Amino acid sequence: MNNFNILLTVGLCAVAFNTTAAEGDAPASSVAASTANTTRVPVPAAKGPSLELAIEAARIAIETCTADGNQKIGASVVDSAGVLKVLLSADGTSPRGVSSSTNKAVTALHFKKSTSTLTEEIKTDKALADSIAATPTFNARPGGILIQVGGEIIGAIGVGGGKTDEPCALAGLNKIQARLQ
């Protein structure tokens, strides 16, 4: 008989494999998981708009673009850690519009400025242009704006898929700005 004990650690979990097989037999295995004597430390929640305000901002952005030429857009809101809180899309929005809304929000958050500002800056700043180009999920086209309270960045909103993405994002933000904490 051959005995094999294997301990595989993945993240904070350890998985033990104990296989016993007689020569010539296919190995039988059992799996046991343990926490490998580690304690999870809770990660504090990132700052951001409440879920209700994030939904409202995205909805207003979509309604604004719909009213302005029936544009089919996606609208995303991320918190200060870049975690997606809300993603809404108008009926008929393209997959590219949906993904670009989140990419624009994350790009604005990462560079701590609107994507329309980045659009202008990359025209004369090759290092910035190269930095943005190096990450396929960054999108510096207009439509990503920061959400701030008292000068502190608490998230970002991104709109993608339309012709007037930034004004639609601004409409969503303006609707909730006074109620942000």
Rosetta blueprint (number, residue, H / E / L):
1 M L
2 N E
3 N E
4 F E
5 N E
6 I E
7 L E
8 L E
9 T E
10 V E
11 G L
12 L L
13 C E
14 A E
15 V E
16 A E
17 F E
18 N E
19 T E
20 T E
21 A E
22 A L
23 E L
24 G L
25 D L
26 A L
27 P L
28 A E
29 S E
30 S E
31 V E
32 A E
33 A E
34 S E
35 T L
36 A L
37 N L
38 T L
39 T L
40 R L
41 V L
42 P L
43 V L
44 P L
45 A L
46 A L
47 K L
48 G L
49 P L
50 S L
51 L H
52 E H
53 L H
54 A H
55 I H
56 E H
57 A H
58 A H
59 R H
60 I H
61 A H
62 I H
63 E H
64 T H
65 C H
66 T H
67 A H
68 D L
69 G L
70 N L
71 Q L
72 K L
73 I L
74 G E
75 A E
76 S E
77 V E
78 V E
79 D E
80 S L
81 A L
82 G L
83 V L
84 L E
85 K E
86 V E
87 L E
88 L E
89 S E
90 A L
91 D L
92 G L
93 T L
94 S L
95 P H
96 R H
97 G H
98 V H
99 S H
100 S H
101 S H
102 T H
103 N H
104 K H
105 A H
106 V H
107 T H
108 A H
109 L H
110 H H
111 F H
112 K L
113 K L
114 S L
115 T H
116 S H
117 T H
118 L H
119 T H
120 E H
121 E H
122 I L
123 K L
124 T L
125 D L
126 K H
127 A H
128 L H
129 A H
130 D H
131 S H
132 I H
133 A H
134 A L
135 T L
136 P L
137 T L
138 F L
139 N L
140 A L
141 R L
142 P L
143 G L
144 G E
145 I E
146 L E
147 I E
148 Q E
149 V E
150 G L
151 G L
152 E E
153 I E
154 I E
155 G E
156 A E
157 I E
158 G E
159 V E
160 G E
161 G L
162 G L
163 K L
164 T L
165 D H
166 E H
167 P H
168 C H
169 A H
170 L H
171 A H
172 G H
173 L H
174 N H
175 K H
176 I H
177 Q H
178 A H
179 R H
180 L L
181 Q L
